């Protein structure tokens, strides 16, 4: 398996670059995502099944009653419809009775492509959800209001995306941060 490179569209963050405890911020945007998950600890072959509730290039959160301990290296399989993403991963935080935060460490290129396809689809969906309805927001916005500033920023980001200054993932992440 190949190591994954941080910050590129062709990879995911390396485990060493990901926060080792909850108080640090994630390096990648996460999107709501529902899929089945299976986590396997390679040495003992212990298996935990759960449900993914969010997903990003750097990792995911798995809802499960009995998560693995922080620091455990696992093989994770995420399945949605006909696709399954498989990667080596590490448990970054764990909440008994709730779930665990998992950081992806490495995966083969074909698996990375599956993850990229999912993220692109989620990013596009988020982009469409953040676009204002035509003829509504600009007509109702008072001059110099925060809503007008947000509208201007959204339009600027979309223009930068159209001109190729920002790629779709970067632009969508910025639009998402404007709203949350």
Buried (B, 14 or more C-beta within 10 A) or exposed (E): EEBBBBEEBEBBBBBEBBBBEEEEEBBBBBBEBEBBBBBBBEEEEEEBEBBBBBBBBBBBBBBBEEBBEBEBBBBBBBBBEEEBBBBBBBBBBBEEEEBBBBBBBBBEEEBBEBBBEBBBEBBEEBBEEBEBEEEEBEEEBEEEEEEBEBBEEBEEBBEBBEEEEBEEBBBBBBBBEBEE
